């Protein structure tokens, strides 16, 4: 990230921080359950965010080509008709997970930040804070935004 890009990340950073706190809370609960049960099972289940599974989930999981997972509100993810169609497959997508094998985590993170930025500022009157992106990523972001229709 460039030095000037930190001012526009406040809202997005807060949302990702909240999700991280939920994850840490769930991990703490799982550790307590494991200590209480002491059944000898060493495998742990992946952390499940509230509202991620089911047809009417609040969040969806986007997975980058380098296997980083981003949880984003369904309403934001479905701004892209491509992602919306991937979530609404005829066979169902109960886990609400979309694997984006052609998008690396750096670009996917910026895309998620932009969707949040767009929601925050689309109806705002007056001066709007500029969404800043690293110039090194501009071309790749343009391609991804065009593909996803964002």
C-alpha positions as CSV (number, residue, x, y, z in Angstrom):
1,X,0.0,0.0,0.0
2,X,1.2,3.5,-0.7
3,X,1.7,5.9,2.2
4,X,-1.3,8.0,1.2
5,X,-3.8,5.1,1.1
6,X,-4.3,4.8,4.9
7,X,-6.9,7.6,5.2
8,X,-9.6,5.8,3.2
9,X,-9.2,2.5,5.0
10,X,-10.8,3.5,8.3
11,X,-14.3,2.1,7.8
12,X,-13.1,-1.0,6.0
13,X,-10.4,-1.6,8.6
14,X,-13.0,-1.3,11.3
15,X,-15.2,-3.9,9.6
16,X,-12.4,-6.4,9.1
17,X,-11.3,-5.8,12.7
18,X,-14.8,-6.6,13.9
19,X,-14.7,-9.8,11.9
20,X,-11.3,-10.7,13.3
21,X,-12.6,-10.1,16.9
22,X,-15.5,-12.4,16.2
23,X,-13.0,-15.0,14.9
24,X,-10.8,-14.6,18.0
25,X,-13.9,-14.9,20.3
26,X,-15.0,-18.1,18.5
27,X,-11.5,-19.5,18.8
28,X,-11.5,-18.8,22.5
29,X,-14.8,-20.6,22.9
30,X,-13.5,-23.6,21.0
31,X,-10.4,-23.8,23.2
32,X,-12.6,-23.7,26.3
33,X,-14.8,-26.4,24.9
34,X,-11.8,-28.6,24.0
35,X,-10.3,-28.1,27.5
36,X,-13.7,-29.1,29.0
37,X,-14.2,-32.1,26.8
38,X,-10.7,-33.6,26.8
39,X,-11.8,-36.3,24.4
40,X,-8.4,-36.6,22.9
41,X,-9.4,-35.3,19.4
42,X,-6.6,-33.1,18.1
43,X,-8.3,-31.9,15.0
44,X,-10.2,-28.6,15.2
45,X,-13.0,-27.4,12.9
46,X,-12.5,-24.2,11.0
47,X,-13.9,-21.1,12.5
48,X,-17.5,-20.3,11.4
49,X,-18.6,-16.7,11.3
50,X,-22.1,-16.0,12.4
51,X,-24.4,-15.6,9.4
52,X,-22.1,-17.2,6.8
53,X,-24.0,-20.5,6.2
54,X,-27.5,-20.8,4.8
55,X,-29.4,-19.4,1.9
56,X,-30.1,-16.0,3.5
57,X,-26.7,-15.5,5.2
58,X,-25.5,-12.1,6.2
59,X,-21.9,-12.7,5.1
60,X,-20.2,-14.5,2.2
61,X,-16.7,-15.8,2.0
62,X,-14.5,-14.8,-0.9
63,X,-11.3,-16.9,-1.3
64,X,-8.4,-15.6,-3.3
65,X,-6.0,-17.5,-5.5
66,X,-3.5,-17.7,-2.7
67,X,-6.2,-19.0,-0.3
68,X,-6.8,-15.9,1.8
69,X,-10.4,-15.7,3.0
70,X,-12.3,-12.5,3.1
71,X,-15.7,-12.2,4.7
72,X,-17.9,-9.5,3.3
73,X,-21.6,-8.6,3.7
74,X,-23.7,-10.4,1.1
75,X,-25.3,-7.2,0.0
76,X,-21.9,-5.8,-1.0
77,X,-20.7,-9.0,-2.7
78,X,-23.9,-9.2,-4.8
79,X,-23.2,-5.8,-6.3
80,X,-21.3,-8.0,-8.8
81,X,-23.6,-10.0,-11.0
82,X,-20.8,-12.6,-11.4
83,X,-20.4,-13.2,-7.7
84,X,-24.2,-13.1,-7.3
85,X,-24.6,-15.8,-9.9
86,X,-21.8,-17.9,-8.3
87,X,-23.7,-17.7,-5.0
88,X,-27.0,-18.7,-6.5
89,X,-26.1,-21.8,-8.3
90,X,-28.9,-24.3,-9.1
91,X,-27.3,-26.9,-6.9
92,X,-27.0,-24.4,-4.1
93,X,-24.0,-22.9,-2.3
94,X,-24.8,-23.7,1.3
95,X,-21.4,-22.6,2.5
96,X,-21.7,-19.2,0.7
97,X,-18.1,-19.5,-0.5
98,X,-16.8,-18.1,-3.8
99,X,-13.3,-19.3,-4.9
100,X,-11.8,-16.6,-7.1
101,X,-8.8,-18.5,-8.6
102,X,-7.9,-15.6,-10.9
103,X,-7.7,-12.9,-8.2
104,X,-4.8,-12.7,-5.7
105,X,-5.4,-11.6,-2.1
106,X,-3.9,-8.1,-2.6
107,X,-6.4,-7.3,-5.4
108,X,-9.3,-9.0,-3.6
109,X,-8.7,-7.0,-0.5
110,X,-8.8,-3.8,-2.4
111,X,-12.0,-4.9,-4.2
112,X,-13.6,-5.6,-0.8
113,X,-12.5,-2.2,0.5
114,X,-13.9,-0.5,-2.6
115,X,-17.3,-2.2,-2.2
116,X,-17.5,-1.0,1.4
117,X,-16.3,2.5,0.3
118,X,-19.0,2.6,-2.5
119,X,-21.7,1.7,0.1
120,X,-20.6,4.4,2.5
121,X,-20.3,7.2,-0.1
122,X,-22.7,6.4,-2.9
123,X,-25.6,8.5,-1.5
124,X,-23.5,11.0,0.4
125,X,-23.9,14.7,-0.4
126,X,-21.1,17.2,-0.6
127,X,-17.4,16.4,-0.6
128,X,-16.6,12.7,-0.8
129,X,-13.3,11.2,0.3
130,X,-11.3,9.9,-2.6
131,X,-10.7,6.1,-2.9
132,X,-7.0,5.6,-3.2
133,X,-5.4,2.6,-4.7
134,X,-1.7,1.8,-5.3
135,X,-0.6,2.8,-8.8
136,X,1.1,-0.6,-9.1
137,X,-2.3,-2.3,-8.8
138,X,-4.3,0.0,-11.0
139,X,-4.2,-2.0,-14.2
140,X,-5.0,-5.3,-12.5
141,X,-7.8,-3.7,-10.5
142,X,-9.3,-2.3,-13.7
143,X,-9.3,-5.8,-15.3
144,X,-10.9,-7.4,-12.2
145,X,-13.5,-4.6,-11.8
146,X,-14.4,-4.9,-15.4
147,X,-14.8,-8.7,-15.1
148,X,-16.9,-8.5,-12.0
149,X,-18.9,-5.5,-13.2
150,X,-18.1,-3.3,-10.2
